[in-house]
Amino acid sequence: MKYTEEISNKLNELLVKNYDAEKGYENAAENVDSDRLKMFFKRRATERGEFAKEIKNEILQYGEEPKDSGSFKGTMHRNWMSLKSTFSGNNEDAVLEEAIKGEKASLEEYDELVTAKNLPPTIDAMILKHRNAIQAAINTEKLNENTVS
């Protein structure tokens, strides 16, 4: 299968999403009091940072230029998370709710690529691995949300 500019663009979109998610989870860790949730968010931030490195390496391997930062939309979402947690009586619940929203948006983008039939096998395997980890994080976040509520 041929690596195309379209695949490069989609991978760059995922790269930016992962930068945003990493920063979002770091922000979430700063906005909760629970040590358990802090550690959970820090692990998610590290995981998403690793995803970004893997995607960046794939883009570079094919001689394309990876993006080097997150998006304006991601910055706005993090700011909203901070603002919401500031004014919410139960900030941990609000932070978890926003984290789940962000992960569901990422999952949709990964799902779109998982169904693409034109990806090289290494990229296909990487995308599926990331997608499954994001789904597992959503499931865990929902369990945490039920515990916090």
Biotite code that builds the C-alpha atoms (Angstrom):
import biotite.structure as struc

atoms = struc.array([
    struc.Atom([0.000, 0.000, 0.000], chain_id="A", res_id=1, res_name="MET", atom_name="CA", element="C"),
    struc.Atom([1.205, 3.451, -0.831], chain_id="A", res_id=2, res_name="LYS", atom_name="CA", element="C"),
    struc.Atom([1.719, 6.176, 1.730], chain_id="A", res_id=3, res_name="TYR", atom_name="CA", element="C"),
    struc.Atom([-0.104, 9.179, 0.365], chain_id="A", res_id=4, res_name="THR", atom_name="CA", element="C"),
    struc.Atom([-0.439, 12.846, 1.205], chain_id="A", res_id=5, res_name="GLU", atom_name="CA", element="C"),
    struc.Atom([-3.994, 12.074, 2.374], chain_id="A", res_id=6, res_name="GLU", atom_name="CA", element="C"),
    struc.Atom([-2.669, 9.522, 4.880], chain_id="A", res_id=7, res_name="ILE", atom_name="CA", element="C"),
    struc.Atom([-0.026, 12.032, 6.004], chain_id="A", res_id=8, res_name="SER", atom_name="CA", element="C"),
    struc.Atom([-2.720, 14.660, 6.574], chain_id="A", res_id=9, res_name="ASN", atom_name="CA", element="C"),
    struc.Atom([-4.872, 12.244, 8.586], chain_id="A", res_id=10, res_name="LYS", atom_name="CA", element="C"),
    struc.Atom([-1.882, 11.178, 10.685], chain_id="A", res_id=11, res_name="LEU", atom_name="CA", element="C"),
    struc.Atom([-1.006, 14.820, 11.317], chain_id="A", res_id=12, res_name="ASN", atom_name="CA", element="C"),
    struc.Atom([-4.584, 15.400, 12.484], chain_id="A", res_id=13, res_name="GLU", atom_name="CA", element="C"),
    struc.Atom([-4.202, 12.482, 14.916], chain_id="A", res_id=14, res_name="LEU", atom_name="CA", element="C"),
    struc.Atom([-0.817, 13.801, 15.986], chain_id="A", res_id=15, res_name="LEU", atom_name="CA", element="C"),
    struc.Atom([-2.353, 17.154, 16.904], chain_id="A", res_id=16, res_name="VAL", atom_name="CA", element="C"),
    struc.Atom([-5.221, 15.371, 18.726], chain_id="A", res_id=17, res_name="LYS", atom_name="CA", element="C"),
    struc.Atom([-2.690, 13.426, 20.770], chain_id="A", res_id=18, res_name="ASN", atom_name="CA", element="C"),
    struc.Atom([-0.741, 16.592, 21.629], chain_id="A", res_id=19, res_name="TYR", atom_name="CA", element="C"),
    struc.Atom([-4.052, 18.121, 22.741], chain_id="A", res_id=20, res_name="ASP", atom_name="CA", element="C"),
    struc.Atom([-5.026, 15.031, 24.759], chain_id="A", res_id=21, res_name="ALA", atom_name="CA", element="C"),
    struc.Atom([-1.634, 14.896, 26.464], chain_id="A", res_id=22, res_name="GLU", atom_name="CA", element="C"),
    struc.Atom([-1.900, 18.550, 27.506], chain_id="A", res_id=23, res_name="LYS", atom_name="CA", element="C"),
    struc.Atom([-5.548, 18.052, 28.477], chain_id="A", res_id=24, res_name="GLY", atom_name="CA", element="C"),
    struc.Atom([-4.721, 15.160, 30.769], chain_id="A", res_id=25, res_name="TYR", atom_name="CA", element="C"),
    struc.Atom([-1.869, 17.125, 32.335], chain_id="A", res_id=26, res_name="GLU", atom_name="CA", element="C"),
    struc.Atom([-4.354, 19.939, 32.935], chain_id="A", res_id=27, res_name="ASN", atom_name="CA", element="C"),
    struc.Atom([-6.890, 17.483, 34.362], chain_id="A", res_id=28, res_name="ALA", atom_name="CA", element="C"),
    struc.Atom([-4.296, 16.117, 36.802], chain_id="A", res_id=29, res_name="ALA", atom_name="CA", element="C"),
    struc.Atom([-3.776, 19.655, 38.085], chain_id="A", res_id=30, res_name="GLU", atom_name="CA", element="C"),
    struc.Atom([-7.515, 20.184, 38.602], chain_id="A", res_id=31, res_name="ASN", atom_name="CA", element="C"),
    struc.Atom([-8.356, 17.219, 40.813], chain_id="A", res_id=32, res_name="VAL", atom_name="CA", element="C"),
    struc.Atom([-7.587, 16.551, 44.456], chain_id="A", res_id=33, res_name="ASP", atom_name="CA", element="C"),
    struc.Atom([-7.806, 12.754, 44.404], chain_id="A", res_id=34, res_name="SER", atom_name="CA", element="C"),
    struc.Atom([-4.369, 11.143, 44.228], chain_id="A", res_id=35, res_name="ASP", atom_name="CA", element="C"),
    struc.Atom([-5.916, 8.207, 42.387], chain_id="A", res_id=36, res_name="ARG", atom_name="CA", element="C"),
    struc.Atom([-7.351, 10.480, 39.685], chain_id="A", res_id=37, res_name="LEU", atom_name="CA", element="C"),
    struc.Atom([-4.120, 12.499, 39.483], chain_id="A", res_id=38, res_name="LYS", atom_name="CA", element="C"),
    struc.Atom([-2.177, 9.309, 38.779], chain_id="A", res_id=39, res_name="MET", atom_name="CA", element="C"),
    struc.Atom([-4.797, 8.125, 36.288], chain_id="A", res_id=40, res_name="PHE", atom_name="CA", element="C"),
    struc.Atom([-4.632, 11.420, 34.373], chain_id="A", res_id=41, res_name="PHE", atom_name="CA", element="C"),
    struc.Atom([-0.822, 11.470, 34.471], chain_id="A", res_id=42, res_name="LYS", atom_name="CA", element="C"),
    struc.Atom([-0.714, 7.933, 33.038], chain_id="A", res_id=43, res_name="ARG", atom_name="CA", element="C"),
    struc.Atom([-3.130, 8.965, 30.282], chain_id="A", res_id=44, res_name="ARG", atom_name="CA", element="C"),
    struc.Atom([-0.971, 12.028, 29.507], chain_id="A", res_id=45, res_name="ALA", atom_name="CA", element="C"),
    struc.Atom([2.122, 9.832, 29.234], chain_id="A", res_id=46, res_name="THR", atom_name="CA", element="C"),
    struc.Atom([0.274, 7.336, 27.047], chain_id="A", res_id=47, res_name="GLU", atom_name="CA", element="C"),
    struc.Atom([-0.957, 10.046, 24.682], chain_id="A", res_id=48, res_name="ARG", atom_name="CA", element="C"),
    struc.Atom([2.569, 11.503, 24.529], chain_id="A", res_id=49, res_name="GLY", atom_name="CA", element="C"),
    struc.Atom([3.804, 8.071, 23.472], chain_id="A", res_id=50, res_name="GLU", atom_name="CA", element="C"),
    struc.Atom([1.073, 7.864, 20.835], chain_id="A", res_id=51, res_name="PHE", atom_name="CA", element="C"),
    struc.Atom([2.204, 11.230, 19.479], chain_id="A", res_id=52, res_name="ALA", atom_name="CA", element="C"),
    struc.Atom([5.818, 10.003, 19.257], chain_id="A", res_id=53, res_name="LYS", atom_name="CA", element="C"),
    struc.Atom([4.744, 6.864, 17.402], chain_id="A", res_id=54, res_name="GLU", atom_name="CA", element="C"),
    struc.Atom([2.640, 8.839, 14.933], chain_id="A", res_id=55, res_name="ILE", atom_name="CA", element="C"),
    struc.Atom([5.404, 11.398, 14.436], chain_id="A", res_id=56, res_name="LYS", atom_name="CA", element="C"),
    struc.Atom([7.893, 8.604, 13.713], chain_id="A", res_id=57, res_name="ASN", atom_name="CA", element="C"),
    struc.Atom([5.554, 7.090, 11.116], chain_id="A", res_id=58, res_name="GLU", atom_name="CA", element="C"),
    struc.Atom([5.130, 10.460, 9.399], chain_id="A", res_id=59, res_name="ILE", atom_name="CA", element="C"),
    struc.Atom([8.897, 11.033, 9.373], chain_id="A", res_id=60, res_name="LEU", atom_name="CA", element="C"),
    struc.Atom([9.536, 7.503, 8.104], chain_id="A", res_id=61, res_name="GLN", atom_name="CA", element="C"),
    struc.Atom([7.631, 8.371, 4.950], chain_id="A", res_id=62, res_name="TYR", atom_name="CA", element="C"),
    struc.Atom([9.514, 11.642, 4.468], chain_id="A", res_id=63, res_name="GLY", atom_name="CA", element="C"),
    struc.Atom([6.655, 13.934, 5.435], chain_id="A", res_id=64, res_name="GLU", atom_name="CA", element="C"),
    struc.Atom([6.665, 16.853, 7.869], chain_id="A", res_id=65, res_name="GLU", atom_name="CA", element="C"),
    struc.Atom([4.889, 16.248, 11.215], chain_id="A", res_id=66, res_name="PRO", atom_name="CA", element="C"),
    struc.Atom([3.071, 19.064, 12.974], chain_id="A", res_id=67, res_name="LYS", atom_name="CA", element="C"),
    struc.Atom([4.792, 20.231, 16.099], chain_id="A", res_id=68, res_name="ASP", atom_name="CA", element="C"),
    struc.Atom([2.034, 21.452, 18.412], chain_id="A", res_id=69, res_name="SER", atom_name="CA", element="C"),
    struc.Atom([-1.585, 21.122, 19.438], chain_id="A", res_id=70, res_name="GLY", atom_name="CA", element="C"),
    struc.Atom([-4.596, 22.905, 18.041], chain_id="A", res_id=71, res_name="SER", atom_name="CA", element="C"),
    struc.Atom([-6.460, 26.065, 18.956], chain_id="A", res_id=72, res_name="PHE", atom_name="CA", element="C"),
    struc.Atom([-9.547, 23.907, 19.526], chain_id="A", res_id=73, res_name="LYS", atom_name="CA", element="C"),
    struc.Atom([-7.600, 21.759, 21.998], chain_id="A", res_id=74, res_name="GLY", atom_name="CA", element="C"),
    struc.Atom([-6.402, 24.838, 23.865], chain_id="A", res_id=75, res_name="THR", atom_name="CA", element="C"),
    struc.Atom([-9.966, 26.096, 24.091], chain_id="A", res_id=76, res_name="MET", atom_name="CA", element="C"),
    struc.Atom([-11.162, 22.715, 25.424], chain_id="A", res_id=77, res_name="HIS", atom_name="CA", element="C"),
    struc.Atom([-8.477, 22.745, 28.126], chain_id="A", res_id=78, res_name="ARG", atom_name="CA", element="C"),
    struc.Atom([-9.414, 26.288, 29.090], chain_id="A", res_id=79, res_name="ASN", atom_name="CA", element="C"),
    struc.Atom([-13.065, 25.222, 29.284], chain_id="A", res_id=80, res_name="TRP", atom_name="CA", element="C"),
    struc.Atom([-12.089, 22.281, 31.514], chain_id="A", res_id=81, res_name="MET", atom_name="CA", element="C"),
    struc.Atom([-10.244, 24.632, 33.867], chain_id="A", res_id=82, res_name="SER", atom_name="CA", element="C"),
    struc.Atom([-13.073, 27.147, 33.940], chain_id="A", res_id=83, res_name="LEU", atom_name="CA", element="C"),
    struc.Atom([-15.711, 24.464, 34.450], chain_id="A", res_id=84, res_name="LYS", atom_name="CA", element="C"),
    struc.Atom([-13.783, 22.846, 37.291], chain_id="A", res_id=85, res_name="SER", atom_name="CA", element="C"),
    struc.Atom([-13.304, 26.242, 38.941], chain_id="A", res_id=86, res_name="THR", atom_name="CA", element="C"),
    struc.Atom([-17.027, 26.962, 39.040], chain_id="A", res_id=87, res_name="PHE", atom_name="CA", element="C"),
    struc.Atom([-18.267, 23.417, 39.581], chain_id="A", res_id=88, res_name="SER", atom_name="CA", element="C"),
    struc.Atom([-19.107, 22.214, 43.053], chain_id="A", res_id=89, res_name="GLY", atom_name="CA", element="C"),
    struc.Atom([-17.740, 18.774, 42.202], chain_id="A", res_id=90, res_name="ASN", atom_name="CA", element="C"),
    struc.Atom([-14.711, 19.576, 40.074], chain_id="A", res_id=91, res_name="ASN", atom_name="CA", element="C"),
    struc.Atom([-13.506, 15.978, 39.762], chain_id="A", res_id=92, res_name="GLU", atom_name="CA", element="C"),
    struc.Atom([-16.798, 14.951, 38.221], chain_id="A", res_id=93, res_name="ASP", atom_name="CA", element="C"),
    struc.Atom([-16.664, 17.900, 35.805], chain_id="A", res_id=94, res_name="ALA", atom_name="CA", element="C"),
    struc.Atom([-13.052, 17.137, 34.824], chain_id="A", res_id=95, res_name="VAL", atom_name="CA", element="C"),
    struc.Atom([-13.862, 13.461, 34.219], chain_id="A", res_id=96, res_name="LEU", atom_name="CA", element="C"),
    struc.Atom([-16.904, 14.407, 32.152], chain_id="A", res_id=97, res_name="GLU", atom_name="CA", element="C"),
    struc.Atom([-14.794, 16.671, 29.930], chain_id="A", res_id=98, res_name="GLU", atom_name="CA", element="C"),
    struc.Atom([-12.054, 14.043, 29.635], chain_id="A", res_id=99, res_name="ALA", atom_name="CA", element="C"),
    struc.Atom([-14.626, 11.512, 28.422], chain_id="A", res_id=100, res_name="ILE", atom_name="CA", element="C"),
    struc.Atom([-15.936, 14.002, 25.844], chain_id="A", res_id=101, res_name="LYS", atom_name="CA", element="C"),
    struc.Atom([-12.429, 14.598, 24.549], chain_id="A", res_id=102, res_name="GLY", atom_name="CA", element="C"),
    struc.Atom([-11.659, 10.897, 24.342], chain_id="A", res_id=103, res_name="GLU", atom_name="CA", element="C"),
    struc.Atom([-14.892, 10.162, 22.497], chain_id="A", res_id=104, res_name="LYS", atom_name="CA", element="C"),
    struc.Atom([-13.936, 12.773, 19.894], chain_id="A", res_id=105, res_name="ALA", atom_name="CA", element="C"),
    struc.Atom([-10.504, 11.141, 19.517], chain_id="A", res_id=106, res_name="SER", atom_name="CA", element="C"),
    struc.Atom([-12.098, 7.718, 19.261], chain_id="A", res_id=107, res_name="LEU", atom_name="CA", element="C"),
    struc.Atom([-14.254, 8.885, 16.356], chain_id="A", res_id=108, res_name="GLU", atom_name="CA", element="C"),
    struc.Atom([-11.173, 10.006, 14.438], chain_id="A", res_id=109, res_name="GLU", atom_name="CA", element="C"),
    struc.Atom([-9.383, 6.736, 15.153], chain_id="A", res_id=110, res_name="TYR", atom_name="CA", element="C"),
    struc.Atom([-12.478, 4.761, 14.124], chain_id="A", res_id=111, res_name="ASP", atom_name="CA", element="C"),
    struc.Atom([-12.478, 6.593, 10.806], chain_id="A", res_id=112, res_name="GLU", atom_name="CA", element="C"),
    struc.Atom([-8.897, 5.520, 10.156], chain_id="A", res_id=113, res_name="LEU", atom_name="CA", element="C"),
    struc.Atom([-9.426, 1.956, 11.393], chain_id="A", res_id=114, res_name="VAL", atom_name="CA", element="C"),
    struc.Atom([-12.015, 1.472, 8.654], chain_id="A", res_id=115, res_name="THR", atom_name="CA", element="C"),
    struc.Atom([-9.751, 2.949, 5.957], chain_id="A", res_id=116, res_name="ALA", atom_name="CA", element="C"),
    struc.Atom([-8.499, 0.252, 3.635], chain_id="A", res_id=117, res_name="LYS", atom_name="CA", element="C"),
    struc.Atom([-5.550, 2.162, 2.217], chain_id="A", res_id=118, res_name="ASN", atom_name="CA", element="C"),
    struc.Atom([-3.196, 2.244, 5.207], chain_id="A", res_id=119, res_name="LEU", atom_name="CA", element="C"),
    struc.Atom([0.199, 0.552, 5.240], chain_id="A", res_id=120, res_name="PRO", atom_name="CA", element="C"),
    struc.Atom([0.196, -2.416, 7.682], chain_id="A", res_id=121, res_name="PRO", atom_name="CA", element="C"),
    struc.Atom([2.471, -0.728, 10.251], chain_id="A", res_id=122, res_name="THR", atom_name="CA", element="C"),
    struc.Atom([0.209, 2.308, 10.430], chain_id="A", res_id=123, res_name="ILE", atom_name="CA", element="C"),
    struc.Atom([-2.924, 0.161, 10.518], chain_id="A", res_id=124, res_name="ASP", atom_name="CA", element="C"),
    struc.Atom([-1.575, -1.822, 13.493], chain_id="A", res_id=125, res_name="ALA", atom_name="CA", element="C"),
    struc.Atom([-0.502, 1.354, 15.318], chain_id="A", res_id=126, res_name="MET", atom_name="CA", element="C"),
    struc.Atom([-3.898, 3.020, 14.788], chain_id="A", res_id=127, res_name="ILE", atom_name="CA", element="C"),
    struc.Atom([-5.752, -0.066, 16.050], chain_id="A", res_id=128, res_name="LEU", atom_name="CA", element="C"),
    struc.Atom([-3.525, -0.273, 19.144], chain_id="A", res_id=129, res_name="LYS", atom_name="CA", element="C"),
    struc.Atom([-4.109, 3.408, 19.947], chain_id="A", res_id=130, res_name="HIS", atom_name="CA", element="C"),
    struc.Atom([-7.839, 3.115, 19.293], chain_id="A", res_id=131, res_name="ARG", atom_name="CA", element="C"),
    struc.Atom([-8.185, 0.173, 21.666], chain_id="A", res_id=132, res_name="ASN", atom_name="CA", element="C"),
    struc.Atom([-6.217, 1.980, 24.391], chain_id="A", res_id=133, res_name="ALA", atom_name="CA", element="C"),
    struc.Atom([-8.445, 5.055, 24.035], chain_id="A", res_id=134, res_name="ILE", atom_name="CA", element="C"),
    struc.Atom([-11.570, 2.892, 24.311], chain_id="A", res_id=135, res_name="GLN", atom_name="CA", element="C"),
    struc.Atom([-10.132, 1.273, 27.447], chain_id="A", res_id=136, res_name="ALA", atom_name="CA", element="C"),
    struc.Atom([-9.421, 4.749, 28.889], chain_id="A", res_id=137, res_name="ALA", atom_name="CA", element="C"),
    struc.Atom([-13.011, 5.817, 28.197], chain_id="A", res_id=138, res_name="ILE", atom_name="CA", element="C"),
    struc.Atom([-14.298, 2.728, 29.990], chain_id="A", res_id=139, res_name="ASN", atom_name="CA", element="C"),
    struc.Atom([-12.026, 3.426, 32.969], chain_id="A", res_id=140, res_name="THR", atom_name="CA", element="C"),
    struc.Atom([-13.009, 7.101, 33.041], chain_id="A", res_id=141, res_name="GLU", atom_name="CA", element="C"),
    struc.Atom([-16.667, 6.120, 33.125], chain_id="A", res_id=142, res_name="LYS", atom_name="CA", element="C"),
    struc.Atom([-15.955, 3.818, 36.079], chain_id="A", res_id=143, res_name="LEU", atom_name="CA", element="C"),
    struc.Atom([-14.077, 6.640, 37.802], chain_id="A", res_id=144, res_name="ASN", atom_name="CA", element="C"),
    struc.Atom([-16.968, 8.995, 37.086], chain_id="A", res_id=145, res_name="GLU", atom_name="CA", element="C"),
    struc.Atom([-19.400, 6.584, 38.756], chain_id="A", res_id=146, res_name="ASN", atom_name="CA", element="C"),
    struc.Atom([-17.063, 6.343, 41.759], chain_id="A", res_id=147, res_name="THR", atom_name="CA", element="C"),
    struc.Atom([-16.700, 10.126, 42.078], chain_id="A", res_id=148, res_name="VAL", atom_name="CA", element="C"),
    struc.Atom([-20.432, 10.856, 41.597], chain_id="A", res_id=149, res_name="SER", atom_name="CA", element="C"),
])
